[in-house]
């Protein structure tokens, strides 16, 4: 009876209407983006749509984060452009499948939890960089191709595009004040579409990018030699793509966790992303990962379950098979307006207010990560640089914090009570705390309030014990952890151990 009550309660929390409408909105905003990324990579437009459908449906079913949307993302496709240009699209499909295998291994070995080690300034930079990229990508839609040359719109076409975009933005912004029953982004697209259709307004449409009609994706084994030479060619691209895809997906997962105050499974999501990319590789999709903009559209529309992502994926499939002719007539201004509002909501405006309150190092990291993301479109590099700089700053700050409280025991022993972590950055300061020549014959170093972290710390302890031994003085190291004791072979025979006060610290496993 209790179980039935719980099930009924969970069902009541699902707003099926919101989930369906959110999924339909997501599918409309994803179509032009997937087409653009495919064309950018020199691929068939349908390759992008297949990726959007396959990534969406597989990750929705297997994923560990309800409400998150995956598709053919530009961050992963950019990595593979060079491979497709030099070796052809078949090698790209093989690399996508291999990237999927790598991502599954990350999930199986539960390595997804380490995304928690990404500092908050890096998250700020990641989101702000993506917001700028999303916004700039929409600005590019104000260009047209004439005689094979891409130029900015002028005159009536420009004013029409700007006017329709502003109409969409205003609708997205103010419709929720009238009603929240239907996602404002979907209403905005419908309103703009209706105005253009009924008033026969000449403006840029989805059809001007590419056709979106096709057939159901079919199984396609990549036409590449299955040998070590092929592996050498595709592995570097697959490794980078898997890293970029997982970083973007897991950061998006964390973002949704924060917005919804719920908890997703990073390792399950890694397995789902890998499975989806393997399917992409064997069904002629360009691969992908979680899509921040579409995820925000989904969450802002009220979606909280996997239903919306499934509806979004099926919506894309419907467009491919049946509804292409209708979707092709949607004004690009409607989609541009929706995505601009997504960019504005994605940008972490609070970061600007905290500039004078945050440590300068954190501000630098946030700005640097955003800059690398925008300029190089390399999310993995941006995050790696941000994490490394944050780690170095942390190491430097902690290196200065090690200190020693000195006292003399009743029996004449000198006691050094160490405070702060002993690691590669603090070893020099640690040695400076000791006056070996002036110390008595018996010295006690107490690590109860310290932690021996790495091999550099072990090595400096060996040197210190040796220096005291050279002067025929006895040194006792107290409260060292068992792993440190085993490595300190120079200290055998005179170490006092208290392992209860020095536990082994581990990264918490994923729940």
BATITI-334849 format. One line per 10 residues: for each residue x negated, y negated, z negated of C-alpha. Coordinates in pm, 1 decimal, always signed. Layout:
# BATITI-334849
X,Y,Z  ...;
***
This chain:
# BATITI-334849
+0.0,+0.0,+0.0  -286.9,-234.4,-92.0  -460.6,-155.6,+237.2  -143.1,-239.6,+431.9  -119.8,-571.8,+253.8  -478.9,-652.5,+346.7  -417.2,-558.1,+710.6  -103.5,-771.1,+724.4  -291.6,-1061.9,+571.4  -572.1,-1032.8,+828.5;
-317.1,-1020.2,+1110.0  -146.5,-1331.1,+982.4  -473.2,-1520.0,+1005.7  -502.2,-1448.9,+1377.9  -340.9,-1722.4,+1585.7  -293.8,-1528.2,+1909.6  -179.8,-1835.4,+2101.6  -493.1,-2029.1,+2005.6  -713.0,-1732.6,+2094.2  -560.8,-1692.4,+2442.2;
-557.1,-2064.0,+2525.3  -912.3,-2106.0,+2397.4  -1027.2,-1814.3,+2612.7  -864.6,-1964.0,+2923.5  -1030.7,-2299.6,+2856.0  -1367.5,-2131.2,+2810.9  -1334.3,-1946.2,+3142.4  -1262.6,-2272.3,+3328.1  -1561.8,-2453.0,+3176.8  -1791.2,-2155.9,+3233.2;
-1719.6,-2111.3,+3604.5  -1891.2,-2425.0,+3740.7  -2184.6,-2383.6,+3500.9  -2240.7,-2021.0,+3605.8  -2218.0,-2118.6,+3970.9  -2467.4,-2401.9,+3922.0  -2720.7,-2181.3,+3743.9  -2696.0,-1911.8,+4010.9  -2748.3,-2163.0,+4291.4  -3038.7,-2318.5,+4096.7;
-3208.1,-1978.2,+4084.9  -3150.9,-1920.6,+4457.7  -2895.8,-1646.4,+4393.4  -2551.4,-1575.3,+4532.6  -2281.8,-1774.8,+4347.5  -2101.5,-1450.1,+4269.4  -2413.5,-1331.0,+4085.2  -2350.3,-1606.4,+3834.0  -1981.3,-1524.3,+3797.9  -2055.9,-1154.0,+3756.4;
-2298.7,-1242.9,+3478.4  -2037.6,-1460.5,+3307.6  -1780.3,-1178.6,+3317.8  -2015.8,-895.1,+3220.4  -2194.3,-1084.4,+2942.0  -1862.1,-1211.7,+2811.9  -1677.2,-880.5,+2799.1  -1962.0,-664.6,+2663.1  -2070.9,-906.1,+2389.0  -1708.8,-973.9,+2292.7;
-1651.0,-602.6,+2234.1  -1987.2,-506.4,+2081.1  -2102.5,-839.7,+1934.8  -2152.3,-929.2,+1571.9  -2012.6,-1282.5,+1579.9  -1639.9,-1332.3,+1651.7  -1574.1,-1662.7,+1825.6  -1909.7,-1670.6,+2004.6  -1912.7,-1678.4,+2385.5  -2185.0,-1537.9,+2610.1;
-2238.4,-1576.1,+2982.4  -2490.0,-1645.7,+3256.8  -2691.9,-1907.4,+3070.5  -2940.0,-2143.6,+3229.6  -3198.4,-2092.3,+2954.4  -3251.3,-1730.4,+3060.0  -3203.8,-1779.7,+3433.9  -3472.8,-2049.6,+3453.1  -3724.3,-1795.4,+3323.3  -3653.9,-1565.9,+3619.9;
-3658.8,-1819.6,+3904.0  -4026.7,-1758.3,+3982.5  -3976.5,-1379.5,+3985.0  -3682.6,-1403.5,+4226.2  -3876.7,-1640.5,+4451.5  -4189.0,-1422.3,+4472.3  -4050.4,-1068.0,+4460.2  -3680.9,-1094.1,+4543.1  -3352.0,-1055.8,+4363.5  -3388.6,-678.7,+4310.3;
-3687.5,-736.7,+4082.5  -3478.8,-994.5,+3897.8  -3209.1,-733.7,+3829.7  -3474.8,-490.0,+3704.5  -3622.5,-755.6,+3474.1  -3276.5,-836.9,+3335.2  -3217.9,-468.7,+3251.6  -3561.0,-439.3,+3087.5  -3495.4,-753.6,+2884.9  -3178.0,-586.3,+2762.7;
-3375.6,-284.0,+2643.8  -3612.2,-510.4,+2449.4  -3319.2,-691.6,+2286.7  -3160.6,-362.6,+2182.2  -3490.1,-257.1,+2019.3  -3494.9,-585.6,+1825.6  -3147.5,-507.4,+1694.1  -3220.2,-141.1,+1619.9  -3532.2,-229.0,+1417.1  -3335.2,-504.9,+1240.3;
-3565.1,-787.4,+1346.5  -3279.6,-1027.4,+1414.0  -3280.6,-1132.4,+1047.4  -3602.5,-1327.5,+1100.6  -3409.2,-1599.5,+1281.6  -3320.5,-1710.2,+926.6  -3679.0,-1826.8,+891.6  -3615.2,-2104.7,+1145.0  -3618.5,-2432.8,+948.0  -3329.6,-2679.6,+954.1;
-3526.4,-2951.7,+1144.8  -3578.8,-2696.7,+1423.9  -3203.5,-2631.4,+1427.8  -3140.9,-3006.5,+1451.5  -3384.1,-3033.7,+1741.5  -3239.6,-2727.2,+1913.2  -2882.1,-2858.4,+1900.2  -2973.7,-3216.4,+1991.3  -3186.6,-3099.9,+2283.2  -2905.8,-2879.5,+2412.0;
-2655.8,-3163.8,+2372.8  -2875.3,-3388.6,+2587.0  -2921.7,-3113.2,+2848.5  -2546.1,-3049.9,+2863.6  -2475.5,-3422.6,+2903.6  -2743.8,-3477.1,+3170.5  -2616.8,-3173.9,+3362.1  -2277.1,-3343.2,+3384.4  -2431.1,-3669.5,+3505.4  -2578.2,-3473.6,+3797.6;
-2224.0,-3395.5,+3910.4  -2199.6,-3759.6,+4020.9  -2422.8,-3665.3,+4313.2  -2308.7,-3543.0,+4653.6  -2487.8,-3375.6,+4942.7  -2479.5,-3557.8,+5276.6  -2667.8,-3423.2,+5577.5  -2859.4,-3190.0,+5351.1  -2976.4,-3475.6,+5124.3  -2853.6,-3515.5,+4765.4;
-2753.9,-3873.6,+4684.3  -2557.0,-4056.9,+4415.0  -2191.8,-4130.4,+4478.2  -2103.2,-4483.6,+4576.5  -1793.8,-4694.1,+4628.1  -1450.0,-4535.8,+4601.4  -1576.0,-4180.8,+4540.4  -1784.9,-4298.6,+4243.3  -1503.3,-4505.0,+4089.2  -1260.3,-4216.3,+4137.4;
-1496.6,-3967.9,+3972.9  -1568.9,-4203.2,+3681.6  -1199.5,-4282.9,+3634.1  -1093.0,-3917.2,+3629.3  -1380.5,-3829.9,+3393.7  -1276.3,-4107.3,+3153.2  -915.6,-3986.7,+3172.7  -1031.1,-3637.2,+3076.6  -1243.0,-3768.4,+2787.2  -956.9,-3982.5,+2654.2;
-718.4,-3686.5,+2674.0  -960.9,-3458.5,+2489.7  -1017.0,-3723.9,+2224.1  -660.5,-3835.9,+2154.9  -429.1,-3543.9,+2246.4  -492.9,-3366.3,+1909.8  -325.2,-3665.1,+1740.4  -5.8,-3577.2,+1927.5  -25.2,-3199.4,+1896.2  -275.1,-2930.0,+1807.2;
-61.8,-2649.6,+1945.1  -265.2,-2635.6,+2268.2  -640.2,-2700.5,+2298.6  -692.4,-3059.6,+2408.9  -963.0,-2957.5,+2656.4  -718.0,-2729.6,+2839.3  -454.3,-3006.4,+2847.1  -716.5,-3248.0,+2981.1  -805.8,-3013.5,+3266.5  -438.4,-2956.5,+3353.6;
-352.8,-3329.6,+3342.7  -645.6,-3431.2,+3562.1  -576.0,-3144.5,+3803.6  -209.5,-3245.1,+3830.1  -288.6,-3610.9,+3898.8  -537.9,-3522.4,+4171.9  -303.2,-3265.1,+4325.1  +21.8,-3463.5,+4327.0  -135.8,-3795.6,+4426.7  -359.2,-3624.9,+4683.8;
-672.0,-3792.5,+4547.1  -991.4,-3724.8,+4738.1  -1258.5,-3626.9,+4483.3  -1527.3,-3367.9,+4421.4  -1389.8,-3022.2,+4336.6  -1521.4,-2681.1,+4233.8  -1505.0,-2567.5,+4598.1  -1769.7,-2830.0,+4676.8  -2017.4,-2631.7,+4465.3  -1938.8,-2283.4,+4597.9;
-1660.9,-2034.8,+4658.9  -1554.9,-1830.3,+4358.4  -1363.8,-1549.0,+4531.1  -1506.7,-1197.9,+4552.1  -1461.3,-832.8,+4451.3  -1507.0,-632.3,+4131.8  -1877.5,-583.9,+4047.2  -2000.9,-239.8,+4152.6  -2280.9,-23.7,+4016.1  -2608.5,-116.9,+4179.2;
-2939.3,+45.6,+4088.6  -3216.9,-214.7,+4135.9  -3398.6,-134.0,+4458.7  -3752.3,-143.1,+4318.8  -4023.7,+123.3,+4295.4  -4000.7,+297.5,+3959.2  -4370.7,+293.6,+3875.8  -4624.2,+122.8,+3650.0  -4695.2,-152.1,+3903.0  -4333.2,-262.8,+3894.8;
-4341.8,-260.0,+3515.2  -4647.7,-485.5,+3516.4  -4464.3,-731.6,+3740.4  -4134.0,-749.7,+3555.0  -4240.2,-698.6,+3192.5  -4373.9,-1053.9,+3127.1  -4054.0,-1204.8,+3266.8  -3836.7,-957.2,+3077.7  -4019.5,-1024.8,+2750.4  -3980.6,-1402.9,+2781.1;
-3616.8,-1372.6,+2888.9  -3535.1,-1142.9,+2596.3  -3700.4,-1384.4,+2352.6  -3525.7,-1690.9,+2496.7  -3191.0,-1512.1,+2507.0  -3213.4,-1383.1,+2150.9  -3330.8,-1713.9,+2007.9  -3047.4,-1903.5,+2174.6  -2793.2,-1635.0,+2082.2  -2898.9,-1604.9,+1718.5;
-2924.2,-1980.0,+1672.2  -2574.0,-2008.1,+1817.9  -2462.6,-1734.8,+1578.9  -2600.7,-1934.7,+1285.1  -2427.5,-2246.5,+1416.2  -2090.1,-2068.0,+1428.3  -2155.1,-1926.9,+1078.9  -2194.9,-2281.4,+948.1  -1891.0,-2418.3,+1131.3  -1655.2,-2137.6,+1026.2;
-1808.1,-2060.5,+682.8  -1823.7,-1693.1,+775.9  -2105.3,-1446.0,+831.5  -2206.1,-1277.7,+1158.3  -2442.2,-984.8,+1209.3  -2760.9,-1090.5,+1388.3  -2882.2,-735.1,+1451.3  -2546.5,-621.7,+1592.0  -2544.2,-928.8,+1814.5  -2895.8,-849.2,+1940.3;
-2780.5,-498.3,+2037.0  -2472.4,-641.9,+2208.6  -2677.3,-898.0,+2402.5  -2917.4,-624.0,+2512.9  -2635.8,-393.3,+2618.8  -2476.1,-673.2,+2821.2  -2801.4,-751.8,+2999.7  -2856.1,-385.2,+3086.5  -2505.6,-378.8,+3236.4  -2591.6,-699.7,+3424.5;
-2905.0,-542.4,+3568.1  -2706.9,-248.6,+3706.6  -2404.6,-448.4,+3827.3  -2579.4,-731.8,+4014.0  -2546.6,-994.9,+3741.3  -2816.0,-1253.5,+3673.3  -2817.4,-1186.5,+3298.3  -2767.1,-1434.7,+3018.9  -2710.4,-1497.3,+2650.4  -2483.1,-1690.8,+2416.9;
-2363.9,-2023.2,+2557.7  -2363.2,-2304.0,+2303.5  -2134.3,-2540.6,+2495.2  -1868.2,-2279.3,+2570.3  -1891.2,-2146.1,+2214.6  -1821.2,-2494.7,+2083.0  -1528.4,-2532.0,+2325.5  -1398.1,-2199.8,+2195.0  -1441.3,-2282.5,+1825.3  -1303.8,-2636.4,+1863.6;
-997.0,-2488.8,+2034.2  -925.9,-2286.6,+1718.6  -1061.6,-1945.1,+1821.5  -1193.4,-1730.9,+1535.9  -1184.7,-1373.5,+1671.0  -1319.6,-1170.0,+1961.8  -985.7,-1201.4,+2143.0  -1069.2,-1541.4,+2291.8  -1401.4,-1422.7,+2435.4  -1230.6,-1118.5,+2588.4;
-961.3,-1341.1,+2739.2  -1230.4,-1576.1,+2872.3  -1417.8,-1289.2,+3039.0  -1100.1,-1144.0,+3187.5  -1005.5,-1492.9,+3306.6  -1330.4,-1513.3,+3502.5  -1265.4,-1168.5,+3651.3  -914.0,-1278.3,+3749.5  -1060.7,-1583.2,+3921.3  -1308.7,-1365.9,+4111.3;
-1041.2,-1122.9,+4226.7  -724.6,-1333.1,+4262.8  -726.8,-1690.7,+4143.5  -1030.7,-1828.4,+4319.2  -833.2,-2047.0,+4558.0  -664.4,-2227.6,+4265.8  -975.8,-2271.7,+4052.2  -1164.6,-2404.2,+4355.1  -924.6,-2700.6,+4361.4  -994.0,-2809.9,+4001.7;
-1155.9,-3157.1,+4006.6  -1513.3,-3151.5,+3883.8  -1433.5,-3469.3,+3689.1  -1205.9,-3265.0,+3460.2  -1480.1,-3015.6,+3379.7  -1740.6,-3291.7,+3350.8  -1525.3,-3479.3,+3098.4  -1469.5,-3169.5,+2885.6  -1840.1,-3081.9,+2884.9  -1939.8,-3440.2,+2801.4;
-1717.7,-3425.8,+2494.8  -1878.8,-3093.8,+2404.5  -2222.3,-3257.3,+2434.1  -2114.7,-3544.5,+2210.1  -1980.4,-3306.1,+1945.3  -2288.0,-3081.7,+1971.6  -2531.4,-3366.2,+1900.9  -2621.5,-3379.1,+1532.2  -2550.3,-3744.0,+1459.9  -2629.1,-3683.6,+1094.4;
-2992.0,-3634.0,+1195.6  -3010.4,-4001.3,+1294.4  -2872.0,-4107.0,+957.1  -3130.5,-3892.6,+778.8  -3432.6,-4029.7,+966.1  -3529.7,-4258.8,+677.4  -3455.2,-3995.0,+413.2  -3618.3,-3682.9,+557.2  -3994.0,-3613.5,+530.3  -4180.0,-3753.3,+829.9;
-4299.3,-3405.6,+923.3  -3939.0,-3280.2,+947.3  -3839.6,-3579.2,+1161.3  -4135.1,-3511.8,+1391.3  -4041.2,-3144.1,+1423.9  -3678.4,-3226.4,+1507.1  -3772.6,-3482.0,+1772.2  -4045.2,-3256.7,+1920.3  -3815.6,-2954.2,+1950.4  -3548.3,-3167.3,+2118.1;
-3803.7,-3319.6,+2357.0  -3947.5,-2982.1,+2462.6  -3596.6,-2843.8,+2510.7  -3494.5,-3136.6,+2730.8  -3816.0,-3181.8,+2930.7  -3922.2,-2819.6,+2983.5  -3582.7,-2646.6,+2944.2  -3779.0,-2385.8,+2748.2  -3586.7,-2310.8,+2431.8  -3822.8,-2033.4,+2319.1;
-4128.5,-2259.2,+2342.8  -3945.5,-2541.4,+2163.8  -3845.2,-2317.2,+1874.3  -4188.6,-2153.2,+1851.7  -4362.2,-2491.9,+1839.3  -4115.9,-2619.0,+1580.2  -4156.8,-2313.7,+1357.1  -4537.5,-2322.1,+1384.2  -4559.7,-2691.6,+1295.3  -4315.9,-2644.6,+1007.2;
-4519.9,-2349.1,+880.6  -4845.7,-2546.2,+900.2  -4691.9,-2839.4,+713.7  -4557.6,-2600.0,+450.9  -4899.0,-2434.8,+419.7  -5072.6,-2771.9,+381.8  -4827.5,-2890.4,+116.2  -4860.6,-2568.4,-83.9  -5238.4,-2568.1,-47.9  -5246.9,-2892.2,-247.0;
-5020.6,-2756.1,-520.6  -5243.4,-2485.5,-662.8  -5375.0,-2581.6,-1004.2  -5529.3,-2423.2,-1312.8  -5454.0,-2482.1,-1681.3  -5768.0,-2416.3,-1885.5  -5778.4,-2311.2,-2251.3  -6005.0,-2130.2,-2502.9  -5874.9,-1825.6,-2687.1  -5942.0,-1760.7,-3054.6;
-6208.2,-1501.9,-2968.4  -6389.3,-1751.6,-2746.1  -6257.8,-1626.0,-2410.1  -6184.8,-1892.9,-2152.0  -5842.1,-1862.5,-1991.0  -5747.2,-1999.5,-1648.1  -5368.7,-2000.1,-1596.1  -5310.0,-2035.1,-1221.7  -5002.5,-2214.5,-1085.6  -4900.3,-2214.0,-720.9;
-4954.5,-1962.6,-439.9  -5303.1,-1842.5,-353.8  -5329.9,-1803.9,+24.0  -5555.3,-1903.2,+313.9  -5475.4,-2271.9,+275.9  -5543.3,-2296.8,-98.1  -5854.9,-2080.3,-137.4  -6096.7,-2374.9,-123.3  -5908.2,-2570.8,-390.8  -5882.6,-2252.4,-598.0;
-6261.1,-2202.8,-610.6  -6310.3,-2565.4,-714.0  -6116.2,-2500.7,-1035.7  -6390.6,-2279.6,-1186.0  -6710.0,-2381.8,-1365.2  -6893.8,-2051.1,-1343.2  -7225.2,-2161.8,-1492.3  -7063.1,-2325.1,-1798.4  -6800.0,-2058.7,-1865.0  -6847.8,-1808.1,-2154.2;
-6937.4,-1444.2,-2099.7  -6575.0,-1341.6,-2082.9  -6323.1,-1520.8,-1857.1  -5953.3,-1439.9,-1805.1  -5766.0,-1553.3,-1493.1  -5390.2,-1523.4,-1539.7  -5176.0,-1501.8,-1223.2  -4841.9,-1483.1,-1402.4  -4727.3,-1812.4,-1244.1  -4904.3,-1753.1,-914.6;
-4884.3,-1517.7,-622.8  -5169.5,-1364.3,-425.3  -5029.3,-1386.9,-73.3  -5273.3,-1273.6,+195.1  -5614.4,-1129.0,+280.6  -5780.8,-1469.5,+249.7  -5667.5,-1477.7,-113.0  -5795.7,-1124.5,-170.5  -6130.4,-1219.3,-19.4  -6172.4,-1530.6,-235.6;
-6097.6,-1324.0,-546.4  -6368.5,-1077.8,-443.5  -6613.8,-1364.8,-402.6  -6518.5,-1512.2,-739.1  -6555.7,-1181.8,-923.8  -6891.4,-1126.1,-755.7  -7016.0,-1471.6,-860.3  -6926.2,-1404.4,-1224.2  -7084.7,-1059.7,-1205.5  -7405.4,-1210.3,-1065.6;
-7432.9,-1410.9,-1390.0  -7354.3,-1102.1,-1602.6  -7019.2,-1240.2,-1704.2  -6705.0,-1036.8,-1737.8  -6392.4,-1157.2,-1557.8  -6043.3,-1020.9,-1615.5  -5765.5,-1071.3,-1364.4  -5423.5,-1043.7,-1517.3  -5073.7,-1006.2,-1372.4  -5185.6,-905.4,-1025.4;
-4949.9,-704.9,-806.8  -5039.7,-339.4,-729.1  -5119.0,-409.7,-362.4  -5372.9,-673.7,-465.4  -5529.0,-440.0,-722.5  -5580.5,-168.2,-464.1  -5765.8,-409.6,-236.2  -5983.5,-560.1,-506.0  -6234.5,-275.3,-507.5  -6506.7,-503.0,-650.4;
-6295.8,-547.3,-962.6  -6254.4,-179.7,-1049.8  -6281.3,-101.9,-1416.4  -6202.4,-441.6,-1563.4  -5861.9,-543.4,-1429.8  -5561.6,-571.8,-1658.9  -5238.3,-514.7,-1467.3  -4885.8,-633.8,-1536.9  -4681.7,-541.9,-1230.6  -4344.0,-628.2,-1382.3;
-4406.3,-1001.3,-1360.1  -4531.1,-990.7,-1001.6  -4277.1,-811.1,-779.5  -4316.9,-746.5,-409.3  -4115.3,-1001.5,-211.1  -3930.0,-897.6,+102.3  -3702.0,-1058.6,+358.2  -3345.2,-972.0,+269.0  -3192.6,-718.4,+512.2  -2891.5,-807.4,+722.6;
-2565.0,-730.5,+547.8;
***
